[in-house]
Amino acid sequence: MLPFARVTIIGLGLIGSSIARGVRAGMPGVALSGYDADPEVRETARALALVDDVADTPGAALIDADLVILCVPVGAIGAVAAEIAADLPADAILSDVGSCKASVVEALQAALPAATIVPAHPVAGTERSGPEAGFAALFHKRWCILTPPEGTPAVAVERVAEFWRRLGADIDIMAPDHHDRVLAVTSHLPHLIAYTIVGTASDLEEVTSSEVIKYSAGGFRDFTRIAASDPTMWRDVFLSNREAVLDMLQRFSEDLSELQRAIRWGKGDQLFDTFTRTRAVRRSIIEQGQDDARPDFGRGDH
């Protein structure tokens, strides 16, 4: 039995379009409707036949929906929730895909105090954006973290969990604030570092006469992939999860200073021990199936 009969996707970019494609592939009996604030995206979604019906207003997309997924930047969640409040079916479950959760839960509960809310964060993505960038396998063997507020009916949480399982994801459940601290380390801080390194390299271009780009080996090249991610989404992530990000950034700054001292004073043993420990972390990620050992990380197909 399908967990939902009619699903509405608000926001038809990379994640929204990938959900639509995944539903088509894994739950063909589900009726899909969608909406995007950008008229060009709506036209593209129609041309790609991403959903059964692309509505021209968010309210029209919500008719008879039993699951509504907000696939919009976290900074827009509150405004979008307020916009759909009058049209959200009373028995529908509301979810999202944002990568910070405490601020999302707060915004959704403020705008929709009577709604059943099961926030979700599929830990998957690419540097590409837009409806053409989506693909059905994006969530396969990736984690989807659910962060239901206290008191959320268990049956609602399980229905959303089953929906994501059918898209190929593994499920974990966390408190919203705990999720935000974990993701500050595993996702948000690495993006901030990537944006900084690539920005520094860009500033140095005049000095190096384009050699930074010409000789981009694996390290810098991989940072540029991360730094090419959607700027609107990541601006909102850092502002929405600022406390956890600033905490982790402080810890990172302290560790970086320690490495700086080790290099300055020639402490090779300390450097070797640090690099050995971090190598083991990489092996664990590959062993748990969260990345690929190939030189291109197995991402050549996308």
C-alpha positions as CSV (number, residue, x, y, z in Angstrom):
1,M,0.0,0.0,0.0
2,L,1.3,3.4,-0.9
3,P,2.0,5.8,2.0
4,F,0.3,8.7,0.1
5,A,-2.1,8.9,-2.8
6,R,-1.6,12.5,-3.8
7,V,1.6,14.4,-3.3
8,T,2.2,18.1,-3.9
9,I,5.7,19.5,-4.5
10,I,6.2,23.2,-4.0
11,G,9.5,24.2,-5.6
12,L,10.6,22.2,-8.7
13,G,14.4,22.6,-8.6
14,L,17.0,19.9,-8.1
15,I,15.5,18.3,-5.1
16,G,11.8,18.8,-6.0
17,S,12.3,17.5,-9.5
18,S,14.3,14.5,-8.2
19,I,11.5,13.7,-5.8
20,A,9.0,13.8,-8.7
21,R,11.2,11.6,-10.8
22,G,11.7,9.2,-7.9
23,V,7.9,9.0,-7.3
24,R,7.3,8.3,-11.0
25,A,9.9,5.5,-10.8
26,G,9.1,3.9,-7.5
27,M,5.4,4.9,-6.8
28,P,3.7,5.1,-10.2
29,G,0.3,5.1,-8.6
30,V,0.8,8.4,-6.8
31,A,-0.9,11.5,-8.3
32,L,1.6,14.3,-8.5
33,S,1.0,18.1,-8.6
34,G,3.5,20.9,-8.4
35,Y,4.1,24.6,-8.2
36,D,7.1,26.9,-8.5
37,A,7.2,30.6,-8.0
38,D,9.3,31.1,-11.2
39,P,7.1,31.0,-14.4
40,E,10.0,29.7,-16.5
41,V,10.5,26.8,-14.1
42,R,6.8,26.0,-14.3
43,E,7.1,25.9,-18.1
44,T,10.1,23.7,-18.0
45,A,8.4,21.3,-15.5
46,R,5.5,21.1,-17.9
47,A,7.8,20.4,-20.9
48,L,9.5,17.7,-18.8
49,A,6.2,16.2,-17.6
50,L,7.7,16.1,-14.1
51,V,4.2,16.0,-12.5
52,D,0.7,15.3,-13.6
53,D,-0.3,19.0,-13.0
54,V,1.8,22.1,-12.7
55,A,-0.4,24.7,-11.1
56,D,-0.1,28.5,-11.6
57,T,-0.8,29.2,-7.9
58,P,0.3,27.3,-4.8
59,G,-3.3,27.0,-3.6
60,A,-4.4,25.2,-6.8
61,A,-1.5,22.7,-6.4
62,L,-2.7,21.7,-2.9
63,I,-6.2,20.4,-3.9
64,D,-6.8,17.0,-2.3
65,A,-3.1,16.6,-1.4
66,D,-2.3,14.2,1.5
67,L,1.5,15.1,1.5
68,V,2.8,18.6,0.8
69,I,6.6,19.0,0.4
70,L,8.2,22.4,0.5
71,C,11.3,22.3,-1.7
72,V,12.3,25.9,-1.3
73,P,15.3,27.7,0.4
74,V,15.0,27.6,4.2
75,G,14.8,31.3,4.4
76,A,11.6,31.3,2.3
77,I,9.9,28.5,4.3
78,G,7.9,30.8,6.7
79,A,6.6,33.0,3.8
80,V,5.6,30.0,1.7
81,A,3.9,28.3,4.6
82,A,1.9,31.4,5.3
83,E,1.0,31.7,1.6
84,I,-0.5,28.1,1.6
85,A,-2.1,28.2,5.0
86,A,-5.6,28.9,3.8
87,D,-5.5,26.1,1.2
88,L,-3.7,23.3,3.0
89,P,-6.0,20.4,3.4
90,A,-6.8,19.7,7.1
91,D,-5.6,16.1,6.9
92,A,-2.5,16.7,4.9
93,I,1.0,16.1,6.3
94,L,3.4,19.0,5.6
95,S,7.1,18.3,5.1
96,D,10.2,20.0,3.6
97,V,13.7,19.2,2.5
98,G,15.8,22.0,4.2
99,S,19.2,21.3,5.6
100,C,18.6,23.2,8.9
101,K,15.6,22.2,11.0
102,A,15.2,24.1,14.2
103,S,14.4,27.3,12.4
104,V,12.2,25.4,9.9
105,V,10.1,23.8,12.6
106,E,9.7,27.2,14.3
107,A,8.6,28.9,11.1
108,L,6.2,26.1,10.1
109,Q,4.5,25.9,13.5
110,A,4.1,29.7,13.6
111,A,2.5,29.8,10.1
112,L,0.5,26.6,10.5
113,P,-0.2,25.8,14.2
114,A,-2.8,23.2,13.4
115,A,-0.9,21.3,10.7
116,T,0.7,17.9,11.1
117,I,4.4,18.7,10.4
118,V,7.1,16.1,9.7
119,P,10.2,18.0,8.5
120,A,12.8,16.1,6.5
121,H,16.3,16.5,5.2
122,P,17.5,14.3,2.4
123,V,21.3,14.4,2.7
124,A,21.9,14.3,-1.0
125,G,22.5,16.8,-3.8
126,T,24.8,18.0,-6.5
127,E,26.2,21.3,-7.4
128,R,23.6,21.7,-10.2
129,S,20.2,23.3,-9.8
130,G,17.0,23.6,-11.7
131,P,14.3,21.1,-12.8
132,E,16.5,19.7,-15.5
133,A,19.2,18.8,-13.0
134,G,17.0,16.2,-11.0
135,F,17.3,12.5,-11.4
136,A,15.4,9.6,-9.8
137,A,18.4,7.9,-8.1
138,L,19.5,11.0,-6.2
139,F,18.3,9.6,-2.9
140,H,19.4,6.0,-3.4
141,K,21.4,4.8,-0.3
142,R,21.5,8.3,1.1
143,W,20.2,9.3,4.5
144,C,17.0,11.2,5.0
145,I,16.7,12.7,8.5
146,L,13.3,13.3,9.9
147,T,12.9,15.9,12.7
148,P,9.3,15.7,13.9
149,P,8.4,18.2,16.7
150,E,7.4,16.7,20.0
151,G,3.9,15.3,20.0
152,T,3.8,14.5,16.3
153,P,1.6,11.4,15.7
154,A,3.9,8.3,15.2
155,V,1.7,7.2,12.2
156,A,2.5,10.5,10.4
157,V,6.2,10.1,11.0
158,E,6.1,6.5,9.7
159,R,4.2,7.5,6.5
160,V,6.8,10.1,5.7
161,A,9.6,7.6,6.5
162,E,8.0,5.0,4.2
163,F,7.7,7.6,1.4
164,W,11.5,8.3,1.6
165,R,12.3,4.6,1.8
166,R,10.5,4.1,-1.5
167,L,12.7,6.8,-3.0
168,G,15.7,4.7,-1.9
169,A,16.7,6.6,1.2
170,D,17.7,5.2,4.6
171,I,15.9,6.9,7.5
172,D,17.1,8.4,10.7
173,I,15.2,10.5,13.3
174,M,16.7,13.4,15.3
175,A,15.6,16.3,17.4
176,P,15.8,19.5,15.3
177,D,18.5,21.2,17.3
178,H,20.7,18.0,17.4
179,H,20.3,17.7,13.6
180,D,21.5,21.3,13.2
181,R,24.7,20.7,15.2
182,V,25.5,17.4,13.3
183,L,24.9,19.1,9.9
184,A,27.0,22.1,10.9
185,V,30.0,19.8,11.0
186,T,29.3,17.5,8.1
187,S,27.8,19.9,5.6
188,H,27.6,23.6,6.5
189,L,31.2,24.2,7.7
190,P,32.7,22.3,4.7
191,H,30.7,24.5,2.3
192,L,31.8,27.6,4.1
193,I,35.4,26.5,3.8
194,A,35.0,25.7,0.1
195,Y,33.5,29.1,-0.6
196,T,36.4,30.7,1.3
197,I,39.1,28.8,-0.5
198,V,37.7,29.3,-3.9
199,G,37.1,33.0,-3.2
200,T,40.8,33.3,-2.0
201,A,42.0,31.6,-5.2
202,S,39.8,34.0,-7.3
203,D,41.4,36.9,-5.5
204,L,44.9,35.5,-6.3
205,E,44.2,35.1,-10.0
206,E,45.9,38.4,-11.0
207,V,49.0,37.4,-9.0
208,T,49.3,33.9,-10.5
209,S,48.3,34.8,-14.1
210,S,45.5,32.2,-14.2
211,E,47.8,29.4,-12.9
212,V,45.3,28.6,-10.1
213,I,42.7,27.5,-12.7
214,K,45.3,26.0,-15.1
215,Y,46.8,23.7,-12.4
216,S,43.7,22.8,-10.5
217,A,44.5,19.4,-9.1
218,G,42.1,17.2,-7.2
219,G,42.0,19.2,-4.0
220,F,41.1,22.6,-5.4
221,R,38.9,21.1,-8.1
222,D,36.8,19.3,-5.6
223,F,36.4,22.5,-3.5
224,T,35.1,24.3,-6.6
225,R,32.4,21.6,-7.1
226,I,31.1,22.3,-3.6
227,A,31.4,26.1,-4.0
228,A,29.3,25.9,-7.2
229,S,26.2,25.0,-5.1
230,D,23.1,27.2,-5.2
231,P,24.0,30.6,-3.6
232,T,20.5,31.4,-2.4
233,M,20.1,28.1,-0.6
234,W,23.4,28.3,1.1
235,R,23.0,32.0,2.1
236,D,19.8,31.0,3.9
237,V,21.4,27.9,5.5
238,F,24.2,29.9,7.1
239,L,21.8,32.5,8.4
240,S,19.2,30.0,9.6
241,N,21.7,27.8,11.4
242,R,24.1,30.6,12.5
243,E,24.6,29.5,16.1
244,A,25.6,25.9,15.4
245,V,27.8,27.1,12.4
246,L,29.5,29.7,14.5
247,D,30.2,27.2,17.2
248,M,31.7,24.7,14.8
249,L,33.7,27.5,13.0
250,Q,35.2,28.5,16.3
251,R,36.3,24.9,16.9
252,F,37.7,24.6,13.4
253,S,39.6,27.9,13.8
254,E,41.2,26.6,17.0
255,D,42.2,23.3,15.3
256,L,43.5,25.2,12.3
257,S,45.7,27.4,14.5
258,E,47.1,24.2,16.1
259,L,48.1,22.9,12.7
260,Q,49.6,26.2,11.8
261,R,51.8,26.0,14.9
262,A,52.8,22.4,14.1
263,I,53.9,23.5,10.6
264,R,55.8,26.6,12.0
265,W,57.7,24.5,14.6
266,G,58.3,21.5,12.3
267,K,56.2,19.1,14.4
268,G,56.1,16.3,11.8
269,D,54.8,13.7,14.1
270,Q,51.8,15.8,15.1
271,L,51.0,16.4,11.4
272,F,51.4,12.7,10.5
273,D,49.1,11.7,13.4
274,T,46.4,14.1,12.3
275,F,46.5,13.1,8.7
276,T,46.4,9.4,9.7
277,R,43.3,10.0,11.8
278,T,41.5,11.9,9.0
279,R,42.4,9.2,6.5
280,A,40.6,6.6,8.6
281,V,37.5,8.8,8.6
282,R,37.5,8.8,4.8
283,R,37.8,5.0,4.8
284,S,34.8,4.7,7.1
285,I,32.6,6.9,4.8
286,I,33.4,4.7,1.9
287,E,32.8,1.5,3.9
288,Q,29.4,2.8,5.0
289,G,28.4,3.4,1.3
290,Q,28.2,7.2,1.7
291,D,30.7,7.8,-1.1
292,D,32.6,6.0,-3.8
293,A,36.3,5.1,-3.8
294,R,36.8,5.9,-7.5
295,P,38.9,9.0,-8.3
296,D,35.7,10.9,-9.6
297,F,33.8,9.7,-6.5
298,G,31.5,7.8,-8.9
299,R,29.8,11.0,-10.0
300,G,30.8,10.9,-13.6
301,D,27.3,9.9,-14.7
302,H,25.8,13.1,-13.3
